[in-house]
Each structure stands twice: as structure tokens, then as C-alpha cells.
Amino acid sequence: MQKEKGNIMYIFTYILTWISGIIVYITEGQNNKRLKFHTLQAIFLGVTAMILDLILFFIPYLGPLLFFLIWVYGMYIAVKAYNGEDIKAPVLGDYAAKYSEYSP
């Protein structure tokens, strides 16, 4: 099966982490299992980054740095998805694959 290439929705999904993930999930994710996988993965990455940021709030710079690094990793996944290659984030990608019924 040829994987879809060049769909800008994959990049938009990861830009605002969980917010854009939810928007794409509601509008487009129900029709496309691959896109649904990426929306769920973006949501899980965003929520994880927020939780880590809140937990590490009292350690200067560490929380925001981890949040930024997770965002950069999400954007890397987005560019790869845009080019037709699926990357599954450790642990979170397994849950996204399970709930989207799509196995990268």
C-alpha cells in the first residue's frame, strides 16, 4: 500500500501539540486511519510534555526545555509523516497505534 505523501495536515497536527491534534482528529481524523494515528500521537506527546512541564516547574529551565525538546521531536515526526514515512514515538506511539487501529 502506497503511503500518502504531501498532506499538510500531518504537519499541522503537531504544530500546537494536543490542541491542533484534537482539531485535526475531530475534523479529518475519523476518515483516515493514518492521520488518526498521528493526531492521537500528537495529543499524547502534547499532554506528556505539559505534565512534565508542570512536574518540573520548580526546577528552573528544565520543564520548558523538555517541553521544547518534545515539541521539536513532534515536528520531526510531522515532517517524516508529510514525506510518507511513519515514526512511532516510544511507548506513546503504541497507544496511538492501538486506538487508531493503524500500525506504522
N, C-alpha and C positions, 0 to 999 in steps of 0.2 A: 504494500500500500504506500503510495506517494504521500509524504507529509506535506502539509500546507506550508507554503513559503510566502513571505512578504506581507503578512497580515499585521497591520499596525496595532491591532487590538492586543497582541501579546506584549508589546512594549507599554502601551497604556495601562495594562493590567498591573504592572509592577511599579509604575511611577510613584503613586501615592500609597503604596503597600496595601493595607487592608481596605482603605477607602475606595480606591479605584478597582480593587479586586471585587468588592461587593457590587459596585456599579456594573462592571462587565459581567459578573455572574448573573445578575438579575436581567440585564438586557440581552446578552448574547450567549452566555454560558450554557444555557439549557439545550441549545440546538447543536452544540459541537463538543464532543467528549474531550478532545484535546484541549480546547480553550477552557472548558470547565476544570480540567486538571490544573491548568496554570492559574486560574482565578483562585482556586482553593489553596494552592501552594503560596500564592502572593498573600492571601489573607492570613494563613498560618505563619508565614515569615514576619508579616507586619505585627501581628499580635505578640509573637515571641519577642520581637525587638522592643515593643512597648513594655512588656513585662520585665525584661532585663533592664531597661532604662529606669523603670520605677524601683526595682530592687536595688540597683546600683546608684541611685540618686545621690546618696550621701558621699560617694567616692568621686571627688572632682574629676571631670573629663572622661571617666571610664564608661558611664552609661551612654552619654551622647556618642562617644567613639564607637562603641559596639553597635548602637543603633545605625550609625552611618555605614559601618562595615557590612552589616546585614543588608542595608539598602543597596549598597554597591554590588553585593553578591546577587541580589534580586534583579538588578539591572543587567548583570552579566547573563543570568538565566533568560531574561527577556530578549536580549539580542540574539542569543542562541536559538530561542524559540522562533523568533522572527525569521531566522535563516533556515528553519526547518529541523533543527536539532533539539531534542528534549533533554533537559538535565533535571534530575530528581534530587532535590535538597535532602541531605541526610535526615533521617527519621521523619521529618515533616512531609517529604515527598511521598513516603509510603502511605501516610494517611490520605494525602491528596489523591493518590492513585486508587486507593480503596474506595473513597467516597465518590470519585468521578467515574469509576469503572473504566479507567483508561490506564494502560500500562506502557510507560515510555520505554 
